[in-house]
Amino acid sequence: MAATRLPPATLTLKQFIRRQQVLLLYRRILQTIRQVPNDSDRKYLKDWAREEFKRNKSATEEDTIRMMITQGNMQLKELEKTLALAKS
């Protein structure tokens, strides 16, 4: 039995990359929400984003995480389109 030097909570490379993707998505969503002109809408969207990420924090299955990242990116694009239309 080979001993490993890594602590048991160490992420695999795949998990690390997924985590980075999730964090980047979260930051991009919050940055986009900052552009919302209405204060109450901005607060609502910020609370919604935080709650969604907290609710899915415990997800561990690779396919599920990939699907959630894809959905998050689609929602981000939709928000960006809506903001662009509102500005024009």
Secondary structure by P-SEA (a helix, b strand, c coil): ccccccccccccaaaaaaaaaaaaaaaaaaaaaaacccaaaaaaaaaaaaaaaaaacccccaaaaaaaaaaaaaaaaaaaaaaaaaac
